[in-house]
């Protein structure tokens, strides 16, 4: 059911400028050019998380009985 006074949103026509960005990716992706190269070449940039990154013991099993 659509309200009678509903108006479809209009798109903003104001210009948008991206003046910079920052990121941190694995596999040697350190700048926009290497990110683009990875995407264009269809490369996989996944890596295993190092065991010393965090302690898995700090995370509980939410599927265990009595947990929420």
For each residue, the residues with C-beta under 8 A, 3 or more apart:
1:
2: 6
3: 6
4:
5:
6: 2 3
7:
8:
9:
10:
11:
12:
13:
14:
15:
16:
17:
18: 21
19:
20:
21: 18 32
22:
23: 29 35
24:
25: 29 30 35 38 45
26: 29 45 46 47
27: 38 43 44 45 46 47
28: 34
29: 23 25 26 34 35 38 45
30: 25 34
31: 34 35
32: 21 35 36
33: 36 37
34: 28 29 30 31 37 38
35: 23 25 29 31 32 38 39
36: 32 33 39 40
37: 33 34 40 41 43
38: 25 27 29 34 35 41 43 45
39: 35 36 42 43
40: 36 37
41: 37 38
42: 39
43: 27 37 38 39
44: 27
45: 25 26 27 29 38
46: 26 27
47: 26 27
48:
49: 53 54
50: 53
51:
52:
53: 49 50
54: 49 58
55: 58
56: 59
57:
58: 54 55
59: 56
60: 64 67
61: 64 67
62: 67 68
63: 67
64: 60 61 67
65:
66:
67: 60 61 62 63 64
68: 62
